[in-house]
Amino acid sequence: MHRTLVALLFCTIISLVVTVEAEAQSAAEIVTHIVEALGGRDKLQSINSLYQEGVAVLDNGTQVNTRTWRVYDRLYRQEIDYGVGKITVIVTPRQGWISSPRTGGLFKALPEDQLRALQTEIDPAGVFIDYNQKGNKIERVGTDTLDGRPCYKLKVCFPA
């Protein structure tokens, strides 16, 4: 469910700032457009911390509330409350933990692969800023529509 919410948020952001034009654009051009639409590289890099809240209503009517904190180079924390339970994920540059009904509410260390995947979330500026220097690769994989509006589909690969 966490990846679905992240993917939905990501696609929504992309659809808000990118529209399909008549000419084909490279992934680098699309990323440049996204960064400019979000205020520019300098403005995004000046963000030291970010707090976000969201509400999603699933097809069955269940309401899912999320709260996310990102502190540059220090912390990523996400709380997902789905009514009958709550999941909390905390990630630092070196360690990560998860608390959920499956762990009895106790914090357990994240497996190494999940820790590496979530450490990319620590940067409030996002994956597009200095992606080459971070070792990330971004490729354009096609186009799609969201709420009737065309958008680009990008694939972001993080270093192992």
N, C-alpha and C positions, 0 to 999 in steps of 0.2 A: 504494500500500500504506500510506503514511503517513497519508493521510486516512481510510482504512478503520480503522486502529488507533485513531486519534483519535475517530472516530465511534463505534466500539465502546465505547471507554472512556467517552465522554460519555453514551451511552445506558445503560451499566451504572450509572454514577453516578446518573443521573436515576431509574432504576428502583429503586435502593436507597433514595432519599430521598423519592420521590414515589409515592403510590398514587392510583389513580383513585377519586374519591369520587362519591357519587350525584349531587351538584350540580356543574354546570359551574363551572370556575374560569378566571379571566382569566390571561394570561401573567404579569402583575405579581404576582398572588396566588401562582402557582406558583413564581416566582422568590423571593418572600419566604419561602415554605415551604422551598425548597432551602437558602437562606442560613441560616435558623434551624436546619435539620437538620445543617448542616455546622459549627455552633458559633456562628453569629451574625456580623453585619457587623464588629464590633470585633475579634473573634478572627481572622477571615479577613484583615482589613486589617493585623493585627500580623505577618503572615507576611512575612518579608523574603526568604527563599529557600526553595526546595522541591526535593527530589531524589526521583525516582520510578524504580522498576525494574519491568519487566514481562516476562512470557513468554507468547507466543501459539503455539499449535500449529495449523498450517494443515490443511486437509482432507487434503492429501497427506502429512502427517506431519512436514513441515518445521517446525522450531522457530525462532521469531523472538524474539530478545532485544532489549529496548529499555531505554535509560537516558535520563532527561530531567532537566535542571537548569533552574531558573527563578530568576533573581535580580532582585528588583523594580527596574524602571526601568533595568536594565543588560544582562541577558543571558538568552537562551533557547538551550539546546543540547540536541540530541537525537542519540543514537547508535542506529542500528538495525542489528543484526547478524543476518543471515539464513543463516549458515553458510558460504556460498561467497563472501560479500562483506559489506562494511560501508558504511553511509551515515552521514555525520556532517553535521548542519546546525547552524550557529551564527548567531544573529541578535542584533543590538544595536539600540538605538533608531535608529541611522543607517545601518547596513550589515548585510549578511548574506552567508554563504558556504556552499557545499556541497561535500563531498568524497564521491566514490562511485567504484565501478569504471568508470563511464562517463567520469569525469574523470581516470582513471588514478591515483586516490588524491590528486590535487592539489586544493587548495581553489580553487573558482571563485566569482566573485560571483553572488549570486542575482539573477534578473531582478526588476525593480521590482514587478511584481504579486505575485510570490511573497514578496518581502520584506515588503510591506504586509500580506499575509495572515498571515504568521508573527509579525509584531511584536505582534499581539494576545496571543501566547502568553507574553510576557515577564512579565506580572503573575501572581505565584503565587496571588493571591486568586481569580483566575478572571474570566470575562466577566460574571458576574452582579452583582458588587459595583459600585455606582455606574454601571450601564450607561447610564443616561440622560445623565449628565454626560460620559461618554466618547463620546457620540454613537452608541452602539449601539442597535439596535432589536430587541426580542424579541417574537415573536408565537407564539401557540399554533396549531399546524397540525393537531392531531388527537391521537389516542391510538393506542397500539400495545401489544404484549405482548413481554416479554423473559423467557425461561425460565418461561413460563406466568404471569407476573405483569404486571398492567396498568401502563402508564406513559404519561406525556404526551410528545408530540413537540413540541419547541420549535424555532423557526428564529431564529437570531441573525444579524443583518445589521450589519456594521461600516461605519463611514463610509469613503467613497472617498478 
